[in-house]
Amino acid sequence: MELVDLTGKVAVVTGSGRGLGLAYARALAAAGASVVVNDVDPAAVEAAVASVESAGGKACGVTAAVGTTAAAEELVSAAVEHFGRLDVLVTNAGILRDRVLWKMTDDDFDDVVRVHLRGTFTCARAAAVRMREQDEGGRIVLIGSPAGQRGNFGQTNYAAAKAGIAAMARTWAMELARARITVNAVVPVAATEMTRTVPAFAPAIEEAERTGLPLPEWMRKDEGLGSVDDVTGLITFLASDASADVTGQAIGVGGDRLALWTHPREKTTDFRDGGWSADEIAAAWHGGVGAEPETFGIPAPRPPAGA
């Protein structure tokens, strides 16, 4: 007996013209869902519709730049007009404008935040309104990133947006609980255009693409990095009735690895009667709460010798 069946469900997947978004849309369709695909490129939308339908599902497309209220409402309206309802939203749309802090322009920052953070907000809001009207529950899956969990060099805009997305998942999980709408953040790692630029990964990714063989075990297990299709099982699970009691979580997936991320929490504490002056903090820091500081940044890949 299959635990995950999306027959009769309707999903919107933003940024699904290619890459991870297209893989998500195809997987949802293969599980039985009807899917609204989305991209800014009309040719990509047309190709994605055909690809999703070839996976066994019904599909329609919306060409729009995610970020505005109008685009979000158009996506939800397309689901209702073509398929009669909305059950699942996956907010995948995103762009990159990587620069170090002192070189990042206002537009670099605003463009990324508009698509990732504001786009997630506007689409989730429109979806929540519709799902609440239907009064049959729903699933909202927000796409995060390791950069949002740990920071990443040159990605002020992207890391900040993805951190905000994880925070929104926790907030909306509380707000939408009574409506039986779950909200979770997924932290995917896969061989994409971005990870292909990492020197330690590039040769293995190129070899896997050339031969059709899986990525090496050290990448799939130690780094949790595989193909885009390795991520889709989690998306499909979170879209299904099988995940009805899973909400407010940040869940990592990639390669052979499935992981639950901790939420930010106090690691260590110290107390002083009357409070803490600057001098008292300076004197106590390295032997007290600061004795084992947290790491930051995504750890560099560590391929085994000879890999």
Buried (B, 14 or more C-beta within 10 A) or exposed (E): EEEBBBEEBBBBBBBBBBBBBBBBBBBBBBBBBBBBBBBBEEEBBBBBBEBBBEBEBBBBBBBBBBBBEEBBBBBBBBBBEBBEBBBBBBBBBBBBBBBEEEEBEEEBBEBBBBBBBBBBBBBBBBBBEBBBEBEEBBBBBBBBBBBBBBBBEBBBBBBBBBBBBBBBBBEBBEEBEEBBBBBBBBBBBBBBEBBEEBEBBEEBBEEBEEEEEBBBEBBBEBBBBBBBEBBBBBBBBBBBEBBEEBBBBBBBBBBBBBEEBEEEEEEEEEEEEEEEEEEEBEEBEEEBBEEEEEEEEBEEBEBEEEE
